[in-house]
């Protein structure tokens, strides 16, 4: 037969936080895609619909944004005291590339639900009613995450009244704990709370560069000509601004030791992130909701995969919470300075409250835990169809 029929792969399409992606059980994948390599990457690209020179991902499950061009592979954990291994793949929209260099904090909220529903969590750990504590091993960054998944009558509860800015409808609250999000690595890879980041052709800026959650470069909004209250259209419609942010990201990545040359930034799109911050100021969110300066501690805007994010990446929220808790960082200073273990920040879609526990040991700052609430639900389940890989 000249043209083979499509293959059908069991999959679940899920929303987690303000992102959504295609979830797979590792053992359900074609044998060649059960291990890392070209076959797996080719499959994920075809599922999502990349690379797409039109930038629409019409011929796949992707939604043509960084928040919706995502894939997840889960399996029973190979690590002791963990339930499930979570591998995240950020799929490039216009390039044949899947970036496994970082985590997706938003989709983490859906990992526990999928793991329970698909038998990856021992039944003894699931109450008939209450909260199931799912111990997740984040395989991309080798860190532990704990998801607190509500259970009703032995089933994952997805409906509820928890509202998350950036998500249209309420759902059940899922609390997520990022445990020791940096591990034994340096929280500040340069050794400084604030650096002078020199970006040829752009300028020199004060920057806080931190690795908690996901490597992130924080800049003061005023230093780059912004207020910190911008929405997506204010940035994403400006090609020169996007080029500036990408150049900053590339030189920041070098300073953080993530890459050795500027060219490498082109194949490491997922990390680091660039975010700009400002003291609290009132604004109107993308949904028309009025955000009062008295209700937030700081405004933060972050870019993902080259564009301003419509809300906030979960992993970047970890970085925000951690940096805010450490006196002297740009994030901490913009939020008013001093010691704090929680804050509420404004983002394009609204607000988010996060908490962090940090400590200083032998002169070095360490992040113990970051906590936030998200929600998740199944959008569709069944089989995804792709041409034979």
N, C-alpha and C positions, 0 to 999 in steps of 0.2 A: 504494500500500500504506500503510495507516494507521500500522502499527508496523514500522519498519525492522529488519532483522536486525542482530545485533551485528557490530561490526568486530573483526577479529583482528589483533593487533599482535605481531610477533616480540619476545620478551622472555626474560630469564633471571632466575630467582629465586636470589639468592646470599646466603650468609653471609660477612661480613667482620668479623673480630674478634668482639666481643660484640653486633653488630648484624646485621640482615638487611634486604634491600630488593629492589626490582624494578629490574633493569638494562636499559637500552635502548641500541641503536645509533641515533644521531641520524637516519641516513638511512632507518631502518626505520619511523620514526614517520609518522603521517598528515601530509600536507604542511602543514596549518594548525598542527600542533603542532611543526614543525621550527624554529619561531622562538618567542622569548619572547612571552608574552601570554596572553589569556584562554583561547584554545583549548588551549594546552599545560597550563595550570593545571587546566582542567576535565577534561582527559584523565587527568592524574596523580591528581586527587582521586577520580575514578571507578575507576581501577585499584586504588587503595589502599582505597577504601570509605569516603570521607569526603565531607561531614560526617556523622557518625553520632550522633544524639542519645542513642542507647543506649550509646555509648562502647565498642562491641565490634568495629566494622569487619567485621561478619559478611558483608556483601555486597561484599567486596573482598579484596585480598591482604594488607592490613595486619594486624598482630597486636595492635592496641589498646594499644601502649606506644610511648614515644618511640624505643625501640631498634628497633622493627619497623614503624614508619610512615614508610618512607623510599623515595626514588626516586633513580635515577642515570641521567643521559644522557651517553653518551660519543661522541666523534668523533675523527677524525684531527686532530692538533693544528694550529692556525693559528699557533702560536708556533715560532720557530726553536729548534733544539736540543731539541725536545720531541716525544714520540711521540703522546700522546693528550691531549685536553681533557676534563676531568672536571667536570661540573656536578651538584651535589647539591641535592635538594629535600626539606626536612623537611616532611612533610604533617601538618597539624593533624588531630586525631582528631575533634573535635566542632565545628570551624569550617570554612568553605569557604575555606581559606587554605593556600598552599604558601610556606614561608619559604626564600628563597634567600640569606639574609644571611650564612651561614657554611658551613663544611665539615663533613663527617663523617669523623673520623679513622679510625674502625673500618672503615667501608666502603672506605676508601682501600686496605686490604689486598687487596680483591677487584678493584680497578680494573685492576691490571696483568694479572691472570689473564684477565679478560674481554677486555681489549684484545688480548692475544696470540691467544686463541681465535677472536676475531671479525675478525682480519686488520687491526687498527688499528696494529700494530707491524710495521715492515719485517722481512721474514724474515731479512735479513742480521744482525739484532741478536738473533736467537734461537739459542742454541747447541743442538747435538744433545743434549748432556748438560751440566748445570752450572746457572749462574744467569743469567737474563735480566734486564738492568737496564732497567727501563721508566721513562722520563722523563715525568712527569705534570704537566700544567699545570692547577692547581686554579682553575677559572674563577670560582668564587664569590668567592675572596679574592685572586686574581691572584698565586699563589705556586707555587713548584716543589716537587714531592714526588718522591722516587725510591723505587720499589718493586723489591726484589730477589726475583724470582720463580723458584723451583726448576723446572728442566726435566729430564725424563727421556724419552729416546728421542724427542726433538722435541716432546713434549707437556707441557703444564702439569702439574706434580706437585701433587696435592691431598692425598694421604694421607701420613701420617708419624707421628712420635711426639712432636711438639711439643705440650705442654699449656699451655692458656691458661685461667686462672681466670675463670669466668663462661661457659665453653663446655664442654659435657658431654664431648665426645669429642676425642681428639688428632687432629692433622692436620699438614700440612707447614708449616714455619716460613717466614713472609714477613717479611723485615726492611724497615722503612719509615723513610726519612729525610725529615724536614721541613726543607727548606733555607731559611735566612733567613725563618723563619715570620712575621716582622713586616715585613720589607722596610725601606723608608725611613720608615715611620711610627714614632711614639713607642711604645716598649715599655711605658712607664708614661704613659698619656695625661694624668694630672694632674701629672706631673713628680715624683711622690713615690713612694718605696718603700712607705710606709705612710701612709694618710690617715685622718682622722676622718670617717666617713660618718654623717651625720645623717639618720635616717629618721623623719619625723613619725609620732607615734603608736606607734612601736616602740622607738626608742632611738638612741643614738649609739655606733658601733662602730669599732674599729680595723679597717682593711681594706687589703689589697694588691690593687690593680686593674691587671691586666696584659692585653696583647692578643696574646700569643704563642699560636699554635694557634687559639684562639677567645677573644674577650673574656671574662675570668673575674674574679669578685669573690671573694677569699679572706677568710674570717672565722675567728677563733679559736672553736672549738667551745664552750668554756666561757662565752664572752661571750653566747651565745644559748641557753644552758641545755642543751647536749649534751656528750657525752663524746668523740665522734669514732669510736666503735665501733658505732654504730647500724646496723641493717639496715633494709630497705625498710619493713617493717611498723611500725617504731618512729616513722617520720615520716609515711608516706603515709596512715596511718589517722587522722591528726590534722589536721582541716581548718583549725584556727586556726594551726597551725605552717606549713602550706602557704601560707596567706594572708600570714603574716609573711615567708616567704621570697620570695614574689612581690612584696611591697611593697619589700623590701630590693633585689631585682633591679631594680625600676623606678627607684628613686632612685639606685642605683648606675649604671644606664645613663645617666641624666642627667649624673651627675658625670663619667662617662667620655666624654661628648660623643657618645654613640651616638643619643640621642633628645633632643628639646627639651621634650616634655611627658609627664606620667605616662600619659596616654591612649595615647600611641604604643607603650607597652610591650605593649599588648594585641595589636598586630599585628606584633610583633617577638618572638615566643615563643622562637625558637631561640637568640638571643643578647641579652645576655650570660648566662653561666652563673653560678650561685652555688655555692660550695663551702665546707665548713667543715673545719678541720684541728685536729689534736691530736698531741702527742708520742706515740711508740710505746707501745701498750698491748695486751696479749693479748686475743683475742676468738675467738668461733666464727663462721665465715662462714656464709652462707646455705645452703651445701651440707653443713654439719656439720664442715667442715675446721677444725682448730685452727690459729690463726694466733698464733705466739709473738712477743712484743714484741722479742725479740732478733734476729728475722729481718727486721724492717722498720725503716725510719728515721722513718716518720711515718704517721699515719692520715689519710685523706682521704675525705670523703663529698661527692658533688656532685649537684645537681638538674638535670634536663633536662625541658623542656616541663612544668614545674610539679610534678614528682614526683622523689623520690630515685631515682637511677639504680641498677640492680641490680649494676653493676660500676663501670666508669669509661669515660666518653667518650674516644675517642682524642685528640681535639683538646684536651680538658681535661687529659689526661696531658701534652701538649706544654706547656701552661701551668704545670702542676705542676713538670715537669723544669726549665723555664726559671727560674721563680721560686725554686726550691730552690738553683739554682746562683749566685744573686746574694745576697751577704751583706747581711743587714738586712731582707729581706722577711719577712712573717709565716710563709711556708712554710719559708724557710731557718732561721728561728729555732726553729720547732717541730721541725725535723729536727736541731737541735743547733748550728746556726750554722756559721760558717766557710766556707771554699771547698770546693766539691764539684762533680764533673762527672757524677755519677750518684746515684741513690737507688732504694730499693725502698719502695713505699708500700702500705699496706693499704687495701682497699676492701671493700664488702659481700660480694663473691664470693670474695675471696682477696687476692692480691698481684700487683703488676706492677713490673718494673724498667724504668727509663727513664734515658736519658743526654742531657746537653745540653752544647753548647759555647757559651760566652758571652764577650763582650769589652767593654771600656770604652774608648770612643773620644771624645776631647774632652769628657770628663765625662758622656757618655751611654752607658747600657748597650745592647748589641746582642746579639741571639741569632743565632748563626751556623748552628747545626744542632741538631735534636733527633732521637734515634734510639730506636726501640722495635721489638719483635717482635710480630707478629700471625699469624693464620692465616686462610685463606679456602677456601671450596669452593662449587661449584654445587649447589644443592638441587633445582632443576627448570629445564628449558629447553623452549622451545616457543613458544606464543602465548598472550597474555593477551587475554581477551574483554571488551569494554565496549560499551554502547549507542553508537550513532553520535553523535560529537561535532559 
